[in-house]
Amino acid sequence: MTQPLGPVMLDLEGPSLKRAEREMLQHPEVGGVILFARNIEDAHQVQALCACLRRLRPDLLLAIDQEGGRVQRLREGVTRLPSMRRLAEGYDEDPQAALQRCQDAGWLLGMEMAACGLDLSFAPVLDVDGGTSTVIGDRSFSRDPQAVALLGGAFITGLHEAGMVAVGKHFPGHGGVAADSHIELPIDSRSLDELRQRDLFPFAELASHLDGVMPAHVIYPAFDERPAGFSPNWLGFLREDLGFRGAIFSDDLSMAGATVAGDPGSRALAALNAGCDMVLVCNDREAAQAVVAACAGRSSKRHAKLRYARARPNLDTLPALSRWRRVHARLEALADTPPTT
């Protein structure tokens, strides 16, 4: 039976655990750890760090942002992944080839992250590129909502083949605003009908296939004056209208787009009360301590179900798999060549 897990996901200062971090991670309100580039030297070091974390807390959910392209925290000892836009290249001319490439990329990513000891990567990006967002851009598969749904679905299939969960982001879509929610609060003034036809389409199509969703720190005033991750209306829409049954992760509560919800503790409670199952608080240890204190006594079973579900592949013997060798070679070649457009 799945045991409840604390609702807070924290980051670490460096590539090894410090004494204060060991003490922090013992709080029952802490349910997960996310790794950033500063925590990483290479794949074997990540494997050792994950093993250390599991000795301390076997129940922790261990995560990373490993999309490919410019968002790839772990680079040494694993495949250099192209961006999702590069994976989708040639879709109009040969959709089956692009879909297979995305499925293979999801499988490879899942196998490599699982072999390193991680439970999930926050991927795939299901934002539809609106042509104005620099923070999304080539992280999106396409400007075509149907293509995003199909290519994203293939990527999810690949992750599931590897035994890895899929976490889609950034609901209901971050691709239509120019502002970067890391440094300001974006406002998307389009109507709900416009959002349904475009940005919401991939999430609607893939809700039953996703294990997790991360909402955007973006306000869509046609539906709610609160950012999506703090909105019971948006998260209720995700569950009730789209039928999503997985875990909802807040985006980082230390981002500028989250400050509208108050101090760190207030942000965490607002996100949890809106319907998030786990809140991320990164790059601010004082804020993390405040969030842990504010979340005292809270837990959830939804995100506890996301721990890696199969026997983990062996990092050193992955190259013995013919599929890994084939996909690794193709994706690294794609990552090393300039885009065609």
N, C-alpha and C positions, 0 to 999 in steps of 0.2 A: 504494500500500500504506500502510495506517495506521501511523504511527510511534508508538512508546511515548511516554507523557507522564508527567511527575512526578506523585506521588500527593498533593501538598499544595495546598490552595486557601486563599489568604490574603485579607485585607481591606486597605484603604488608609485612611490617616488623614484625608484631605480630598478636595476636588473636583479636585485636580491631583496629579500624581506628584511626590514628593520625591526628592532624590538618593539617600537611603538606601533608599528603596523600589525605585528603579531597580536598585540593586545587589542587593537581596534577590531581585528577580524574575528575575535572571540565573541563579540557582541552578537546576540541572537538576531538582532535586527538586520545584520549584514548577511546578505544572501548570495552575493556575487562579487567578482573582481573583473575589471576590464583592463587589458594590457594596451599600452601605447608604445610608440617607438623608443621612448626613454627607458622602457623596461626590457628592451630586446637587444641582444647581441647576434644570435643566430638561432636556428631551429633547435639545436640540442640544448642550448641554454634555456630556451622557452620550455622545453620538455622538462628540464630539471626544476625550473621555477614552478611549473604546474604541479609537479610531483611534491614539491615542498608545501605548496598551498593545500594539496589534498591530504598530506599528513597532518596538517594543522586542523583543517576542516574538510572532511571528505565530502560533505554535502554542498560545498560552494559551487555555484555556477560560474564557469570561467569563460570569458568572452574576449573578442578582439574585433577591431574594424579592419577587415581584410577583403576589400572589394576587388582590388586590381587597379591598374593605372596609378593615379596620384594618391589614392587611399589604400596603401598597402604597408601596414606597420612592420610586418615581418618580411624581410627581403633576402636574408642570407640563409641558404640551406633549403629553400623551397623555390617553387617555380615563380619566375617573374610574370605576373599576370597582366594582360592588356586591360584597358578600361572596358566597361560594358559597351560603350559605343563602338570600340574596335571589334569586340566579339560579334556585334550585330552587323558589321560591315558586309555588304553584298546581299543583304536580306532581300531587297527588291528583285535582284536578278536570280538568286538561288536560295529561296527561303529555307529549304530543308538543310542545306549545308550550314547556314547560320544557326538554325535551331539546334543541330547536332553539336556545333561548336560551343554553344551556350550550355547545353546539357553536359558536355565533357568538362567544361570549365567549372561548373558547379560540383561535379564529381571530384575533380582533382583538388579543388579548394577544400571540400569536405574531408577528403582522405588526408591531406597534408595537415590541416588544422587538428583533426582528431588524433593523428599520429603525434602531434606536439603536446597533446594532453588537454586541448581546449574543447569546450562543449558547443560553442557557436561562434560564428562571425555574423556581425550585423549586416547581412546581405540576403537578397539582392536589393539594389535601389530600383524602386518602381515608379519614381517620379517621371512624368512626361516632360521632356525638355521643351520649354517654351521659347528658347532662343535668347532669353534675357538674363538668366541666372548663371553667374560665374561659379557659384558654389556647387551647382549641380552640373551643368554643361555635359561633358563627356562621361560623367558618372551615370547618366541616363542611357538606356538602350536606344532610344529613338524619340523623335518628335511626334510619332504616330502612336496614339493610345493602343490600338489593336496590336501593333508590333511589340510594344512594351509588354503587353499582357502575354503574348505568345512566347517571346524570347525570355521574359522573366519566368514564365511557367516552365520552360525547358531547363533553365538554370536551377529552379527549385527541384525539378525531377532529378537532376544530377546530384544535388546536395542530399536528397533522400536516398539515392542509390548508395551513397557513402555512409549512410546512417546519421547524417548531420541534419539538424533542424534548419529551417529557413525563416529569417526575420525580415519582412519587407518594410521599406521606409521610403519616404516620410509622409505618412497618411495625413490628410487626403491628397497631398501633392505639393511639393516645394518648387516645382519647376516653372511656375508662372510668375514668380516675383524676382526682381533684380537684387533686392536686399539680402544680405547674408545674416541668418539668425544667430551666428556666432558673435556678431558685433552690433546688431540692432534688431528691432522687432519688425519683421516684414508684415505688410498688410496686403492681402489679395482681395480686391474689391469685386471680383467677378460674381455673377449670380450662381445659385446652386445648380441651375440647369446647365450652365456652362461647365461647372466643375464636374457634374455627373457625366457629361458627354466626353470630357477630356481627362482631367487628372484623376478622377475617381474610378475611371473605367478599369485600369489594371487591378486595383484593389478589389473591386466588385467581382471581377472574373476569377481572382486567385484567392479570395478570402478562405475558401474551404481547403486550400492546399498549404496555406501558410501556418507555421507553428507560432510565430510571433509577429508583432507589428510595432513599429516605432512612429508615433505621431510627430508632426512638425511643430516647431515653435513659430507658427504663423497664424495671424488672425484672418478669418474669412467672415467679414461683418455681415454678409448676406445671410449667414446661418447662425453665427454666434460672435459676440464681441470678445470672447476669450480665445487665446491661442488654443489650437486643437488639443494639445496635450493636457490642458487644464479644463477642457470642456466636456461636461457630462453629455451634452447634446451630440458632439462629434463622436465620442467614444461609445455612446449609446447607439448612434447610427451605425457605427462599425459592427457592433454586436447584433443589434436587432434587425437592421435593414440588410446588412451584408452577410449576416450569419456567421461572423467570425467567432471561433471558440478557443483560440489560443491565448497566449500571454501578451500583454501590452506593456512595452518598456517606454518610459519617458526618454526623450532626448536629454542630453546633459543639462542639469538644472543650474550649472554655473554659466551657461551661455547667456549673452545679453538678452536674447529673445525670451528668456524665462523670468527675468527680473520683475516683470509686470505683476507677477503673483506674490510679491513681497520678499521677505527675508528667506534664507535657505530652508529653514524648517517649515515656513508657511508654504513655500513652493512645493515641497515634498508632500505635505498633507493635501494641498489643492490637487496635485496630480493623482494621488491615491484615491481621494474622494471622488474625483472625476471618473475613475475607472481604470487607472494604470495599476498593474500588478507589481512592477518593480521600477524604482526611480534610480537614475544614474546621477552621481555627483562627482565631478572630476576636476582636477587641477586646483583644488582649494581645500586643504585639509581642515581648516577651521569650519568651513561650510559643511564638510562631510560629518564632522563631529556634531554639529547642530542638527543635521538631518537624522543621524542615528538617534539622537536624544528625542527628537520630535516624533519618531516612528516607533517608540517604545511599545512593545506588546503586539505589534502588527505582524502578520505573516500571510502567505498565500500558497496555494497548491499549484496554481496554473504554471508559474515559471519553474517550479521544482520538477515538473515533468519534462523539462527540456534538456536535462543532462544527457550526454552521449549514450545512445541506446544499444550499441553493439560492442563486441570486442574490438578494441582499438587496433588499427593497423600499426605495423612496426615502421618507424621512421627510416631505419637503415635499409629495410628490404623493399620499400616502395618501388625502387628502380627495377626490381625483379618482375614487376607486373607489366605485361606488354601494353596494356591500356595506358598505364602511367607513362611509360616511355614515349608512346606515340603522342599522347595529349601534351605532355611536357614539352616535347620538341616543337610541336605546332604552335603552342601558345607563346613560348619564348621567342620563336621566330616572328610571330605577329607583334609581340611587345617591342621587338628590336627594330621593326620597320616603320617608317612614317605612314600616317594615315593617307588614304587615297583621296580624301576630300578635306 
